[in-house]
Each structure stands twice: as C-alpha cells, then as structure tokens.
Amino acid sequence: MVEELEKCGEAETAEHEGFVEFTKGSKAVLDELCDESSSLHANYLSNADCYRSLLSTAEACENHAGSIFQTYKQYQQSESEEMEEMKNGRYRYCFVQAYKVACLSIRINLQCGELARSTFLDIVRRSNHLKQYCSQTIKEDLQTRFLDFTGLEGNQRELMADAFNFKRK
C-alpha cells in the first residue's frame, strides 16, 4: 500500500508527505499489532475490552474539544495574543484531535490503568496521525499556553502534557 502511494506522481510534495508518513506509520503499527509475539500486541489485547467500553467516550471528548477550542480562541483574542495560525482549519483540526487524544488518554488511565494509557498513546504517536496537521507552533502552544489555560494541576496536568508530547518514547 505504501509503495503504491509513493508511486503517485505527487507523493513527494509537502502536501502529500504527511499522508505518506501517516500511512507508513499506520502500516507499521498494524503490522506490529498483528504480530502475536510483539509486546504491543499483548498490551493491546490485554486492554481491548476496556478500550471497547470507552468507545462512546471518544465522541464526548471530541465534542468537548470543539467547545474548549472556541473558548480558548476567544481567550486568546481577548488577551490580544491570537496567533495568525489559529485562523486556519489545520490549527482547529490539530487542536481538536490532540485534545481528543489527551481526553481519551486521561479516561483510559482512570478506567483501564497506566499500561492501557501508555499503549494507546504509543499507537497514536507511532501512527503519525497528527504530524501532517500540527505545525511546531501549534505543538508548542498546546504544550504551554493551552496547558496553562486549562488550569489543570498535578497528575491531570502531567497526563495531558504527556498526551501533547507527539514524539515516540
């Protein structure tokens, strides 16, 4: 599949580069998830029932992400610190998806435990899903100003900050 995408005439352009990277990352994650000898396979299976029980939580997290994005955007405007990038759709998409991942990871931690949370984040990071949408500026904003804006403290703040760390550990 990846090879076919790379054969597409424009696959090397910056516009498609993120998609190709996402596809490669997703394929690698799926291959490892299917490999019965891998720790990712074992960790995922040991938490699969708990993940399934949280499927409706994803929609709730996404809805909350959309509303908190609007509140944060208004806050930034009132502080006269609105970033130019915040006006484009990529910022909103990145923000909503990153917040959804953070929200889910916190819920997974509460309901399923640390191993389930770290496995979930490992899969998300390795798939490179957000890389094509999230510029360095957006990542920094999520990890600093937005995190401060949430008012979270202690463990909740640490869990959200970890979810906003897009680098594979």
Sequence and secondary structure as in RCSB ss.txt:
>XXXX:A:sequence
MVEELEKCGEAETAEHEGFVEFTKGSKAVLDELCDESSSLHANYLSNADCYRSLLSTAEACENHAGSIFQTYKQY
QQSESEEMEEMKNGRYRYCFVQAYKVACLSIRINLQCGELARSTFLDIVRRSNHLKQYCSQTIKEDLQTRFLDFT
GLEGNQRELMADAFNFKRK
>XXXX:A:secstr
 HHHHHHSTTTTSHHHHHHHHHHHHHHHHHHHHH TTSHHHHHHHHHHHHHHHTHHHHHHHHHHHHHHHHHHHHH
HHHTT   GGGGSHHHHHHHHHHHHHHHHHHHHHHHH HHHHHHHHHHHHHHTTTTTT  HHHHHHIIIIIHHHH
T  HHHHHHHHHHT  S  
